Amino acid sequence: MDWGMENRMSQLIQSDGHCMFLPIDHGYFQGPTRKLEQPSKTIEPLLPYADALFITRGVLRACVDPQNARPVILRVSGGASIIGKDLANEGLAASMEEAIRLNVSAVGMSIFVGTEYEKESLLNLAKLVDEGEKYGIPVMAVTAVGKELGKRDARYLALCSRIAAELGARVVKTYWCENFEKVTTGCPVPVVMAGGPKTETEREVFDFVYDGMQKGAVGINLGRNIWQHEHPVAMAKALRAIIHKGATSKEADEIFKEDSAAPARSRSRRK
């Protein structure tokens, strides 16, 4: 691995071999997503707990202080919206030159295996990898499933993840599922877990993250289950304990409860 590529990968995956990415790129197809209406307000308190931000160039420039930032994974795919005909009909929406200009640590794009646009998304990934390897910038492939949530099983996600790795992705972002070890053992590059829709309870998040880490994931790329929560910092602290301190889901739940209760205790003492 060339020095530049290795250096950028080390910015993303920490010395313990794990990582906690914070995706705030949802607006590129959803518009002003709840709790991301003003991205800078959402990002600022969470920065200390993120190893990297997954973000679009527009929000990066407008909402992230370049003097107080984290490593950046630049979202470079787009072209479809939630109200359009098909979310899978994406293309490359930012160039590698733009990524270099923004001094990012990696670029990321979605692939849509099994859809009408499978070929286009996979060839776009191959093209992006060619450019990334030329300049020493790693590519993260996101195994997107659009509205086809029923495809989130081990057989399908293992297929997507392996194809992404075969095409040269240095990191793969995919969903947690039952029998998750089938996904990680079949993928020769690091796998990070996506969060998907917001869950009903905090413990559900801690349980699947802990299980995924035990079964071979190197970390997470969770957004809505953190920044849409009533206590986003407490969620971030608890998840970081699982990722970087080896906490169990029960221990993470205790960390969350203690931290989320702290403001209430403080108000009670002031009274």
Secondary structure as the mmCIF struct_conf table of DSSP 4:
data_model
#
loop_
_struct_conf.conf_type_id
_struct_conf.id
_struct_conf.beg_label_comp_id
_struct_conf.beg_label_asym_id
_struct_conf.beg_label_seq_id
_struct_conf.end_label_comp_id
_struct_conf.end_label_asym_id
_struct_conf.end_label_seq_id
HELX_RH_AL_P HELX_RH_AL_P1 TRP A 3 LEU A 12
BEND BEND1 ILE A 13 ILE A 13
TURN_TY1_P TURN_TY1_P1 SER A 15 ASP A 16
BEND BEND2 GLY A 17 GLY A 17
STRN STRN1 CYS A 19 PRO A 23
TURN_TY1_P TURN_TY1_P2 HIS A 26 HIS A 26
HELX_RH_AL_P HELX_RH_AL_P2 GLY A 27 GLN A 30
BEND BEND3 GLY A 31 PRO A 32
TURN_TY1_P TURN_TY1_P3 ARG A 34 LYS A 35
BEND BEND4 GLU A 37 GLN A 38
HELX_RH_AL_P HELX_RH_AL_P3 PRO A 39 ILE A 43
HELX_RH_3T_P HELX_RH_3T_P1 GLU A 44 TYR A 49
BEND BEND5 ASP A 51 ASP A 51
STRN STRN2 ALA A 52 ILE A 55
HELX_RH_AL_P HELX_RH_AL_P4 ARG A 57 CYS A 63
BEND BEND6 VAL A 64 VAL A 64
TURN_TY1_P TURN_TY1_P4 PRO A 66 GLN A 67
BEND BEND7 ASN A 68 ASN A 68
STRN STRN3 VAL A 72 ARG A 75
STRN STRN4 SER A 77 GLY A 78
TURN_TY1_P TURN_TY1_P5 ILE A 82 ILE A 83
BEND BEND8 GLY A 84 LYS A 85
TURN_TY1_P TURN_TY1_P6 LEU A 87 ALA A 88
STRN STRN5 GLY A 91 LEU A 92
BEND BEND9 ALA A 94 ALA A 94
HELX_RH_AL_P HELX_RH_AL_P5 MET A 96 ARG A 101
TURN_TY1_P TURN_TY1_P7 LEU A 102 ASN A 103
BEND BEND10 SER A 105 SER A 105
STRN STRN6 ALA A 106 ILE A 111
TURN_TY1_P TURN_TY1_P8 VAL A 113 GLY A 114
BEND BEND11 THR A 115 THR A 115
TURN_TY1_P TURN_TY1_P9 GLU A 116 TYR A 117
HELX_RH_AL_P HELX_RH_AL_P6 GLU A 118 TYR A 135
TURN_TY1_P TURN_TY1_P10 GLY A 136 GLY A 136
STRN STRN7 VAL A 139 THR A 143
TURN_TY1_P TURN_TY1_P11 GLY A 146 LYS A 147
HELX_RH_3T_P HELX_RH_3T_P2 LEU A 149 LYS A 151
BEND BEND12 ASP A 153 ASP A 153
HELX_RH_AL_P HELX_RH_AL_P7 ALA A 154 GLU A 166
TURN_TY1_P TURN_TY1_P12 LEU A 167 GLY A 168
BEND BEND13 ARG A 170 ARG A 170
STRN STRN8 VAL A 171 TYR A 175
TURN_TY1_P TURN_TY1_P13 GLU A 178 PHE A 180
HELX_RH_AL_P HELX_RH_AL_P8 GLU A 181 THR A 185
TURN_TY1_P TURN_TY1_P14 GLY A 186 GLY A 186
BEND BEND14 PRO A 188 VAL A 189
STRN STRN9 VAL A 191 ALA A 194
BEND BEND15 PRO A 197 PRO A 197
HELX_LH_PP_P HELX_LH_PP_P1 LYS A 198 THR A 199
BEND BEND16 GLU A 200 THR A 201
HELX_RH_AL_P HELX_RH_AL_P9 GLU A 202 GLN A 214
TURN_TY1_P TURN_TY1_P15 LYS A 215 GLY A 216
STRN STRN10 GLY A 219 ASN A 221
HELX_RH_AL_P HELX_RH_AL_P10 ARG A 224 TRP A 227
TURN_TY1_P TURN_TY1_P16 GLN A 228 GLN A 228
BEND BEND17 HIS A 229 HIS A 231
HELX_RH_AL_P HELX_RH_AL_P11 PRO A 232 LYS A 245
HELX_RH_AL_P HELX_RH_AL_P12 SER A 249 ARG A 270
#
